[in-house]
Amino acid sequence: MKRKVTVWVRSLVRAARADSGMTTSEYAVGTIAACAFAAVLYKVVTSAPVMAQLQSLLKDALDAKF
């Protein structure tokens, strides 16, 4: 049993060394995806219905009775 665990751990270490990081193209694709997501999120948050809901939420929170 101990031998199997040792072999398994060594294989994990070898796999981690083989794939130690992202390449430049992976960084580029990830950056583009993050920027696209941020643009969509910005458009959604700044849309009229969402702004109205956020303003209503803030107004209700500020007018809360304690």
GULUMDREN-636467 format. One record per atom (N, C-alpha, C): residue in one letter; chain; y, z, x; atom name. Coordinates in steps of 0.02 Angstrom, whole numbers, plus 50000, padded with zeros to 5 digits. Atoms other than C-alpha are relative to their C-alpha. Layout:
REM residues N
aa, ch, v, w, u, at
A, A, Y, Z, X, CA;
...
***
This chain:
REM residues 66
aa, ch, v, w, u, at
M, A, 49940, 50000, 50041, N;
M, A, 50000, 50000, 50000, CA;
M, A, 50063, 50000, 50044, C;
K, A, 49942, 49996, 49956, N;
K, A, 50122, 50046, 50139, CA;
K, A, 50012, 49934, 50035, C;
R, A, 49993, 50065, 49967, N;
R, A, 50088, 49880, 50225, CA;
R, A, 50032, 49949, 49954, C;
K, A, 49972, 50046, 50048, N;
K, A, 50129, 49783, 50066, CA;
K, A, 50076, 50012, 49992, C;
V, A, 49929, 49983, 50007, N;
V, A, 50295, 49874, 50049, CA;
V, A, 50038, 49977, 50062, C;
T, A, 49967, 50021, 49938, N;
T, A, 50338, 49841, 50231, CA;
T, A, 50009, 49925, 50002, C;
V, A, 49995, 50073, 50001, N;
V, A, 50300, 49656, 50213, CA;
V, A, 50052, 49977, 49950, C;
W, A, 49951, 50017, 50052, N;
W, A, 50403, 49648, 50053, CA;
W, A, 50071, 50013, 50024, C;
V, A, 49933, 49984, 49975, N;
V, A, 50553, 49734, 50134, CA;
V, A, 50020, 49951, 50054, C;
R, A, 49984, 50049, 49947, N;
R, A, 50545, 49619, 50285, CA;
R, A, 50017, 49932, 49970, C;
S, A, 49985, 50065, 50031, N;
S, A, 50542, 49466, 50172, CA;
S, A, 50069, 50002, 49967, C;
L, A, 49933, 49994, 50029, N;
L, A, 50696, 49531, 50080, CA;
L, A, 50054, 49997, 50054, C;
V, A, 49951, 50001, 49945, N;
V, A, 50787, 49558, 50245, CA;
V, A, 50008, 49929, 50026, C;
R, A, 49996, 50070, 49977, N;
R, A, 50744, 49381, 50302, CA;
R, A, 50038, 49957, 49950, C;
A, A, 49965, 50038, 50051, N;
A, A, 50805, 49310, 50137, CA;
A, A, 50075, 50015, 50000, C;
A, A, 49929, 49981, 49998, N;
A, A, 50968, 49407, 50149, CA;
A, A, 50035, 49969, 50060, C;
R, A, 49970, 50030, 49940, N;
R, A, 50999, 49343, 50325, CA;
R, A, 50008, 49925, 49992, C;
A, A, 49997, 50072, 50009, N;
A, A, 50963, 49164, 50273, CA;
A, A, 50058, 49980, 49954, C;
D, A, 49947, 50015, 50048, N;
D, A, 51090, 49171, 50131, CA;
D, A, 50053, 50054, 50006, C;
S, A, 49954, 49945, 49986, N;
S, A, 51224, 49281, 50207, CA;
S, A, 50070, 49991, 49971, C;
G, A, 49933, 50008, 50028, N;
G, A, 51375, 49206, 50120, CA;
G, A, 50008, 49933, 49966, C;
M, A, 49987, 50063, 50033, N;
M, A, 51454, 49067, 50022, CA;
M, A, 50030, 49950, 50049, C;
T, A, 49970, 50053, 49959, N;
T, A, 51502, 48902, 50099, CA;
T, A, 50069, 49984, 49973, C;
T, A, 49932, 50017, 50020, N;
T, A, 51675, 48828, 50089, CA;
T, A, 50001, 49966, 49932, C;
S, A, 50000, 50034, 50065, N;
S, A, 51628, 48716, 49943, CA;
S, A, 49986, 50049, 49943, C;
E, A, 50013, 49949, 50052, N;
E, A, 51561, 48865, 49846, CA;
E, A, 50063, 50041, 49986, C;
Y, A, 49936, 49965, 50009, N;
Y, A, 51725, 48957, 49876, CA;
Y, A, 50048, 49956, 49960, C;
A, A, 49955, 50045, 50035, N;
A, A, 51821, 48804, 49816, CA;
A, A, 49983, 49995, 49926, C;
V, A, 50021, 50004, 50070, N;
V, A, 51720, 48787, 49657, CA;
V, A, 50014, 50066, 49964, C;
G, A, 49986, 49935, 50030, N;
G, A, 51734, 48974, 49624, CA;
G, A, 50074, 50011, 49988, C;
T, A, 49927, 49993, 50008, N;
T, A, 51922, 48970, 49651, CA;
T, A, 50026, 49957, 49943, C;
I, A, 49979, 50045, 50054, N;
I, A, 51944, 48822, 49535, CA;
I, A, 49978, 50029, 49932, C;
A, A, 50024, 49970, 50063, N;
A, A, 51838, 48907, 49401, CA;
A, A, 50041, 50061, 49981, C;
A, A, 49959, 49941, 50015, N;
A, A, 51937, 49068, 49416, CA;
A, A, 50070, 49980, 49976, C;
C, A, 49934, 50024, 50021, N;
C, A, 52102, 48974, 49402, CA;
C, A, 49998, 49971, 49930, C;
A, A, 50007, 50029, 50066, N;
A, A, 52041, 48878, 49250, CA;
A, A, 49991, 50055, 49948, C;
F, A, 50009, 49944, 50046, N;
F, A, 51984, 49039, 49167, CA;
F, A, 50066, 50037, 49989, C;
A, A, 49935, 49966, 50006, N;
A, A, 52152, 49121, 49204, CA;
A, A, 50048, 49959, 49957, C;
A, A, 49955, 50042, 50040, N;
A, A, 52245, 48972, 49129, CA;
A, A, 49982, 50004, 49926, C;
V, A, 50022, 49995, 50070, N;
V, A, 52141, 48978, 48969, CA;
V, A, 50018, 50069, 49972, C;
L, A, 49984, 49932, 50022, N;
L, A, 52162, 49167, 48957, CA;
L, A, 50075, 50008, 49988, C;
Y, A, 49927, 49997, 50008, N;
Y, A, 52351, 49150, 48981, CA;
Y, A, 50022, 49965, 49936, C;
K, A, 49982, 50036, 50061, N;
K, A, 52362, 49020, 48843, CA;
K, A, 49980, 50039, 49938, C;
V, A, 50023, 49962, 50058, N;
V, A, 52262, 49128, 48724, CA;
V, A, 50044, 50061, 49989, C;
V, A, 49961, 49939, 50007, N;
V, A, 52360, 49287, 48759, CA;
V, A, 50072, 49985, 49979, C;
T, A, 49930, 50016, 50017, N;
T, A, 52529, 49200, 48743, CA;
T, A, 50006, 49959, 49936, C;
S, A, 49997, 50036, 50064, N;
S, A, 52484, 49111, 48580, CA;
S, A, 50033, 50045, 49947, C;
A, A, 49963, 49964, 50051, N;
A, A, 52583, 49161, 48426, CA;
A, A, 49957, 50052, 49962, C;
P, A, 50039, 49949, 50037, N;
P, A, 52441, 49247, 48329, CA;
P, A, 49981, 50061, 50043, C;
V, A, 50019, 49944, 49957, N;
V, A, 52386, 49351, 48477, CA;
V, A, 50061, 50042, 50017, C;
M, A, 49938, 49962, 49987, N;
M, A, 52565, 49399, 48520, CA;
M, A, 50019, 50043, 49941, C;
A, A, 49984, 49961, 50060, N;
A, A, 52592, 49454, 48340, CA;
A, A, 49955, 50060, 49994, C;
Q, A, 50047, 49944, 50003, N;
Q, A, 52435, 49561, 48345, CA;
Q, A, 50015, 50052, 50053, C;
L, A, 49983, 49952, 49947, N;
L, A, 52484, 49639, 48511, CA;
L, A, 50063, 50039, 49984, C;
Q, A, 49938, 49966, 50020, N;
Q, A, 52659, 49678, 48448, CA;
Q, A, 49986, 50050, 49944, C;
S, A, 50017, 49955, 50054, N;
S, A, 52586, 49754, 48291, CA;
S, A, 49963, 50061, 50027, C;
L, A, 50038, 49945, 49969, N;
L, A, 52466, 49859, 48394, CA;
L, A, 50046, 50048, 50037, C;
L, A, 49953, 49957, 49963, N;
L, A, 52604, 49922, 48507, CA;
L, A, 50047, 50038, 49953, C;
K, A, 49956, 49967, 50048, N;
K, A, 52719, 49958, 48360, CA;
K, A, 49965, 50058, 49965, C;
D, A, 50039, 49947, 50032, N;
D, A, 52581, 50058, 48273, CA;
D, A, 49988, 50058, 50048, C;
A, A, 50013, 49948, 49951, N;
A, A, 52545, 50152, 48434, CA;
A, A, 50063, 50041, 50013, C;
L, A, 49937, 49964, 49987, N;
L, A, 52728, 50197, 48462, CA;
L, A, 50024, 50039, 49939, C;
D, A, 49979, 49965, 50061, N;
D, A, 52753, 50249, 48281, CA;
D, A, 49949, 50053, 49977, C;
A, A, 50053, 49953, 50019, N;
A, A, 52601, 50364, 48280, CA;
A, A, 50029, 50071, 49991, C;
K, A, 49979, 49931, 50014, N;
K, A, 52628, 50538, 48207, CA;
K, A, 49951, 50047, 50034, C;
F, A, 50043, 49952, 49966, N;
F, A, 52563, 50684, 48307, CA;
F, A, 50000, 50066, 49964, C;
***
